[in-house]
Amino acid sequence: MSNVVSPPSTALSRAVRKARWRILPLICVLYFIAYLDRNNVGFAREAMSADLGLTASAFGLAAGLFFIGYTLCEIPSNAGMHRFGARRWISRILIPWGLLAMGTAFVVDETSFAVLRFLLGIAEAGFFPAVVFYFTLWFPVRERAAALGVFVLAQPIANMIGAPLSGALLELDGLAGLHGWQWMYLIQGLPAVLFGLVVPFLLTDRPAAARWLTTDEKDALDAVIAHDDARVTAADHRFLPALKDLRAWAYALLNFGMVLGIYGLAFWLPSIVGELGEFPPFQRSLVVAIPYAAAACFVLWWSRRADRTGKRAWHVAVSLGVAAIGLLSAGMTLSVSPWLAMVSLSVAAIGIYTAIGPMLSMSASLFAGAAAAAGIGLVGAVGNIGGFVSPLVVGWLTDATGSTKAGVLLLAGALALTALGTWLFAGHRPEGDTTLALGPNDARTESEA
């Protein structure tokens, strides 16, 4: 028997290893750029507010409108991805998003700022779920959380590197008659345009089209992915019926809670750090990078552990619970101990970012074929509404109270409820549904696949 199984297993291992090296570095760079372009407004907030007369509420609204545009166009965008293929569609997303990110440099008031953010969301719509869907074409279920963990690692790294980079660009204030925040948008938006021009030549749509895989490797990878798709519990793999699947809506609500924490922290962390002491822009950006550096140390390990044990929902629940505790502690210590507040914010960042990979892997395992594009798009679309709600509500609370403390505590409560919801939803999974992996039998089920 070993003589029969061993060759395809070896071919599969080679194929997955090649896919990791060919696909993950480029996708991570693209997501690094995406995350930087959508979140750099947090670093520009104070300078833009001073120059354009923005209140915290107006800033929060404009920052969040990105996600309204993103949400409205996410599912149609993913349908286009399924129809036209990854190379062309991701390129189509990159170029207009880069141009609009650069265009933010020329906003003149809160209205134009809000319009640009909304248009940027439309342009970038579908990128994140498109990548998750793309991974379902290339990585078997057992490899998916680890691959997504590498991808998600780009988020804290983007903030870790983007914080001092943005701080340095803000110091260019006055160069060529432009404000520092204008230089930041211009320089950080350009890479998306450049990569959009070359992505069609660097990505491959499916294993069968990969010239860098041997025939045995293509066959082995296609076979195991087809086997994974056949195990999906959704009865209908068509696009529209997937939108009616209650599991997709349940995951969408859980993703909504998680995204509240992600963007509540991302957009407001520079302002939270500003309450800990007086820092010049560049020094503040270095302090802001600390929680993201801490998170980057744990993302891959936690995602691989989730894959190894098969208990992905358990890992999500624990991560979000840790994040809630970190934000609760940060909110209570902001005005008492800056050092303890920074430790708490770092714990919160670790919890938030380690939850993303296992959560995405769970939702990506629900569907196959066209239904994957619809289901993943739905989870992302509903989840991203959290990206609109959190900066808006935190901004409103900041204006109302004069501090970010109330907003931080609200985010802690939202993450605690999401952690509890993940636990309860997984604990009441349908019989045989291994996508909600909490129990000890899940690891065995995965290994038998």
C-alpha positions in Angstrom: 0.0 0.0 0.0 2.8 2.4 0.8 4.2 2.0 -2.7 0.9 3.2 -4.1 0.3 6.1 -1.7 3.8 7.4 -1.4 4.5 8.8 -4.9 1.4 11.0 -5.0 2.0 12.1 -1.4 5.6 13.1 -2.4 4.3 14.9 -5.5 1.7 16.7 -3.3 4.3 17.8 -0.8 6.4 19.2 -3.6 3.4 20.9 -5.2 2.3 22.6 -1.9 5.9 23.6 -1.2 6.3 25.2 -4.6 2.9 26.9 -4.3 4.0 28.4 -0.9 7.1 30.0 -2.4 5.5 31.1 -5.7 2.2 32.5 -4.4 2.5 33.5 -0.7 5.3 36.1 -1.0 3.6 38.1 -3.8 0.2 37.9 -2.1 1.6 39.0 1.2 3.2 42.0 -0.5 -0.1 42.9 -2.2 -1.9 42.7 1.1 0.7 44.7 2.9 0.1 47.5 0.4 -3.7 47.1 0.7 -3.6 47.2 4.5 -1.3 50.2 4.5 -3.4 52.1 2.0 -6.7 51.6 3.9 -5.2 52.2 7.4 -2.7 55.1 6.9 -5.5 57.6 7.6 -5.0 56.8 11.3 -1.5 58.2 11.2 -2.7 61.3 9.2 -5.7 62.1 11.4 -4.2 64.8 13.5 -2.5 66.6 10.7 -5.5 66.3 8.3 -7.9 67.4 11.1 -5.8 70.5 11.7 -5.5 71.4 8.0 -9.1 70.4 6.9 -11.0 71.1 10.1 -12.1 67.6 10.7 -13.8 66.5 14.0 -13.2 63.0 15.4 -16.7 62.0 14.3 -16.1 63.3 10.8 -12.8 61.5 10.6 -14.4 58.3 11.9 -17.2 58.5 9.3 -14.9 59.1 6.4 -12.5 56.3 7.5 -15.4 53.9 7.8 -17.1 54.8 4.5 -14.3 52.8 2.9 -16.0 49.7 4.1 -19.5 50.7 2.9 -18.1 51.0 -0.7 -16.2 47.8 -0.1 -19.2 45.9 1.2 -21.6 47.0 -1.5 -19.2 45.7 -4.3 -17.6 42.7 -2.5 -19.9 39.9 -3.6 -20.2 41.1 -7.3 -16.4 41.6 -7.3 -15.9 38.0 -6.1 -18.3 36.8 -8.8 -16.0 38.5 -11.4 -13.0 36.9 -9.8 -14.6 33.4 -10.3 -15.5 34.2 -13.9 -12.4 35.9 -15.1 -9.6 34.4 -13.0 -7.3 35.6 -10.3 -4.6 37.3 -12.4 -6.8 39.7 -14.4 -9.2 40.4 -11.5 -6.6 41.2 -8.9 -4.8 43.4 -11.4 -8.2 45.1 -12.1 -8.5 45.8 -8.4 -5.0 47.0 -7.8 -4.7 49.8 -10.4 -7.8 51.9 -9.6 -7.3 51.4 -5.8 -3.7 52.8 -6.1 -4.8 55.8 -8.1 -7.6 56.6 -5.6 -5.3 56.1 -2.7 -2.9 58.7 -4.3 -5.9 60.9 -5.0 -6.6 61.2 -1.2 -3.7 63.6 -1.1 -5.8 66.2 -2.8 -9.0 66.2 -0.7 -9.9 69.7 0.6 -12.6 69.1 3.2 -14.6 66.4 5.0 -16.9 65.9 2.1 -14.2 65.2 -0.5 -12.3 63.1 2.1 -15.5 61.0 2.7 -16.1 60.6 -1.1 -12.5 59.4 -1.8 -12.7 56.9 1.0 -16.0 55.5 -0.3 -14.6 55.3 -3.8 -11.4 53.6 -2.5 -13.6 51.0 -0.9 -15.3 50.3 -4.2 -12.0 50.0 -6.0 -10.5 47.6 -3.4 -13.7 45.6 -3.0 -13.2 41.8 -3.3 -9.5 41.8 -2.9 -9.4 40.1 0.5 -12.1 37.4 -0.2 -10.6 37.0 -3.7 -7.3 36.0 -2.1 -9.1 33.6 0.3 -10.9 32.1 -2.6 -7.7 31.9 -4.6 -6.1 29.9 -1.7 -8.9 27.4 -1.9 -7.8 26.6 -5.5 -4.2 26.1 -4.4 -4.0 24.8 -0.8 -5.6 21.7 0.7 -7.7 22.2 3.8 -5.0 20.9 6.1 -2.6 23.6 4.7 -5.1 26.4 4.5 -4.9 28.0 7.9 -1.1 28.0 7.8 -1.2 29.6 4.4 -3.8 32.2 5.5 -1.6 32.8 8.6 1.3 33.8 6.4 -1.1 36.0 4.5 -2.6 37.5 7.6 0.9 38.2 9.0 1.0 41.0 6.4 -1.5 42.9 8.5 0.5 43.5 11.7 3.7 43.8 9.6 2.1 46.5 7.5 1.2 48.4 10.6 4.6 47.7 12.2 6.5 49.0 9.2 3.8 51.4 8.0 3.8 53.2 11.3 7.4 54.6 11.2 7.2 54.9 7.4 4.0 57.1 7.7 5.6 59.0 10.6 8.7 59.7 8.4 6.6 60.8 5.5 4.6 63.2 7.7 7.9 64.9 8.4 8.1 66.0 4.8 5.6 68.7 5.6 6.2 71.8 3.3 8.3 69.9 0.7 7.2 71.2 -2.8 4.4 73.1 -1.1 2.6 69.9 0.0 1.6 68.8 3.5 3.3 65.8 5.0 0.0 63.8 4.9 -0.3 64.5 1.2 3.2 63.0 0.6 2.2 60.0 2.6 -0.8 59.3 0.4 1.1 59.9 -2.8 4.0 57.7 -2.0 2.1 54.9 -0.3 -0.5 54.6 -3.1 2.0 54.3 -6.0 3.0 50.6 -5.4 -0.5 49.4 -5.9 -0.5 50.8 -9.4 2.9 49.4 -10.2 2.0 45.9 -9.0 -1.3 46.0 -10.8 0.7 46.2 -14.1 2.8 43.1 -13.4 0.4 40.8 -11.4 -1.0 39.2 -14.6 2.5 38.0 -15.4 3.3 36.7 -11.9 0.2 34.8 -10.8 -1.3 31.6 -12.2 -5.0 31.0 -12.0 -5.1 27.2 -11.2 -2.6 24.4 -10.6 -3.4 22.9 -14.0 -2.1 26.1 -15.7 1.1 26.3 -13.7 4.2 25.7 -15.9 6.3 25.4 -12.7 4.6 22.2 -11.6 5.2 18.8 -13.1 2.3 16.7 -14.4 2.5 14.5 -11.3 2.4 17.5 -9.0 -0.5 19.1 -10.8 -2.5 15.8 -10.6 -1.7 15.3 -6.9 -2.7 18.9 -6.0 -5.9 18.8 -8.1 -6.9 15.5 -6.7 -6.6 16.4 -3.0 -8.4 19.8 -3.6 -11.2 18.0 -5.5 -11.4 15.6 -2.6 -11.6 18.5 -0.1 -14.4 20.1 -2.1 -16.3 16.9 -2.2 -16.3 16.8 1.6 -17.9 20.2 1.9 -21.2 20.0 3.6 -23.1 22.6 1.5 -25.7 20.8 -0.5 -25.6 23.3 -3.4 -22.3 24.6 -4.8 -23.9 27.3 -7.1 -23.4 31.0 -6.5 -26.8 32.3 -5.4 -27.9 29.4 -3.2 -24.7 29.9 -1.1 -26.0 33.3 -0.1 -28.9 31.7 1.6 -26.8 29.3 3.7 -27.3 30.0 7.4 -23.7 28.9 8.2 -22.3 31.6 6.0 -24.5 34.2 7.7 -23.4 32.9 11.1 -19.7 33.2 10.2 -20.4 36.6 8.7 -21.8 37.8 12.1 -18.7 36.4 13.9 -16.5 38.0 11.3 -18.3 41.3 11.9 -17.4 41.2 15.6 -13.8 40.4 14.8 -13.5 43.2 12.3 -14.9 45.7 14.8 -11.7 45.0 16.9 -9.3 44.9 13.9 -10.2 48.4 12.6 -11.2 50.0 15.9 -7.6 49.3 16.9 -6.0 50.1 13.5 -7.7 53.5 12.9 -7.5 54.7 16.5 -4.3 53.3 18.0 -2.2 56.4 17.0 -4.7 58.6 18.8 -4.8 56.2 21.8 -1.0 56.4 22.0 -1.3 60.2 21.8 -3.2 60.1 25.1 -0.3 58.3 26.8 2.1 61.2 26.3 3.4 64.0 24.1 5.3 62.5 21.1 6.6 64.0 17.9 5.0 62.3 14.9 7.9 59.9 14.1 8.4 58.9 17.7 4.7 58.3 18.2 4.7 56.1 15.1 7.5 54.0 16.7 5.4 53.5 19.8 2.4 52.5 17.7 4.5 49.8 16.0 5.1 48.0 19.3 1.7 46.1 19.5 1.9 45.1 15.9 5.4 43.8 16.3 4.2 41.7 19.3 1.3 40.3 17.2 3.6 39.4 14.3 5.5 37.1 16.7 2.5 34.8 17.3 0.4 34.8 14.1 2.1 31.9 12.3 2.5 29.8 15.3 -1.1 30.1 16.3 -2.4 29.4 12.8 -0.2 26.3 12.4 -1.4 25.1 15.8 -5.0 25.5 14.7 -4.2 23.4 11.6 -2.3 20.8 13.6 -5.1 20.2 16.2 -8.1 20.8 13.9 -9.7 23.0 16.7 -9.9 26.2 14.7 -13.0 27.6 16.4 -11.4 27.0 19.8 -8.4 29.0 18.7 -10.6 31.8 17.4 -12.5 32.0 20.7 -9.4 32.0 22.8 -7.7 34.7 20.7 -10.7 37.0 20.8 -11.1 36.4 24.5 -7.5 37.4 25.0 -8.0 40.5 22.8 -11.1 41.5 24.9 -9.1 41.2 28.1 -6.3 43.3 26.6 -8.6 46.1 25.5 -10.4 46.1 28.8 -7.1 46.4 30.7 -6.0 49.1 28.2 -9.1 51.1 28.7 -8.8 51.0 32.5 -5.1 52.0 32.6 -4.9 54.7 29.8 -4.9 57.5 32.4 -3.1 55.6 35.1 -0.1 53.8 33.7 1.2 54.4 30.1 3.4 51.3 30.3 0.7 49.0 31.5 -1.6 50.4 28.8 1.0 49.6 26.1 1.4 46.1 27.4 -2.4 45.7 27.4 -2.7 47.0 23.8 0.0 44.6 22.7 -1.9 41.7 24.3 -5.1 43.0 22.5 -3.2 43.1 19.1 -1.9 39.6 19.6 -5.4 38.3 20.3 -7.0 40.1 17.4 -4.4 39.1 14.7 -4.0 35.5 15.8 -7.8 35.0 15.4 -7.9 36.0 11.7 -6.1 33.0 10.1 -8.2 30.3 11.8 -11.4 32.3 11.3 -10.7 32.6 7.5 -9.8 29.0 7.3 -13.1 28.0 8.9 -15.2 30.1 6.5 -13.2 29.1 3.5 -13.9 25.4 4.3 -17.7 25.9 4.0 -18.1 25.9 0.3 -16.6 24.8 -3.0 -16.7 26.1 -6.6 -18.8 29.1 -7.3 -20.4 28.9 -3.9 -16.9 29.6 -2.4 -16.9 32.9 -4.2 -20.3 33.8 -2.9 -20.0 32.4 0.6 -16.6 34.0 1.3 -17.7 37.2 -0.3 -20.8 37.2 2.0 -18.7 36.6 5.1 -16.3 39.4 4.1 -19.1 41.8 3.1 -21.0 41.5 6.4 -17.8 41.5 8.4 -16.5 44.6 6.8 -19.6 46.5 8.0 -17.7 46.3 11.3 -15.0 48.3 9.6 -17.5 51.1 9.1 -19.1 50.9 12.5 -16.0 50.8 14.7 -14.2 53.9 13.6 -17.5 55.8 13.4 -18.6 54.8 16.9 -15.2 55.3 18.5 -15.0 58.7 16.8 -18.4 59.7 18.2 -17.5 58.5 21.7 -14.2 60.4 21.5 -15.9 63.6 20.6 -18.5 63.0 23.3 -16.1 62.1 26.1 -12.9 63.8 25.1 -11.0 60.5 25.3 -10.7 57.2 23.4 -11.3 55.2 26.7 -15.1 54.6 26.1 -14.4 53.4 22.6 -11.7 51.0 23.7 -14.0 49.5 26.4 -16.8 49.2 23.8 -14.5 47.2 21.5 -13.5 45.0 24.4 -17.2 44.1 25.0 -17.7 43.4 21.3 -14.8 41.1 21.1 -15.9 39.3 24.3 -19.3 38.6 22.8 -17.7 37.4 19.5 -15.5 35.0 21.4 -18.5 33.7 23.3 -20.5 33.4 20.0 -17.8 31.5 18.3 -17.6 29.1 21.2 -21.4 28.5 21.3 -21.8 28.3 17.6 -19.0 25.7 17.3 -20.4 23.8 20.3 -23.8 23.3 18.5 -22.4 22.4 15.0 -24.3 20.0 12.9 -23.2 16.3 13.1 -20.2 15.8 10.8 -19.5 19.5 10.1 -15.8 19.6 10.7 -15.5 23.3 9.8 -16.6 24.2 13.4 -13.7 22.3 15.1 -13.8 22.4 18.9 -13.9 18.8 20.0 -11.1 16.2 20.1 -12.7 14.3 17.2 -12.0 17.1 14.8 -8.3 16.4 14.5 -9.1 12.8 13.8 -11.6 13.7 11.2 -9.1 16.0 9.4 -6.4 13.3 9.4 -8.8 10.8 7.9 -9.6 13.1 5.0 
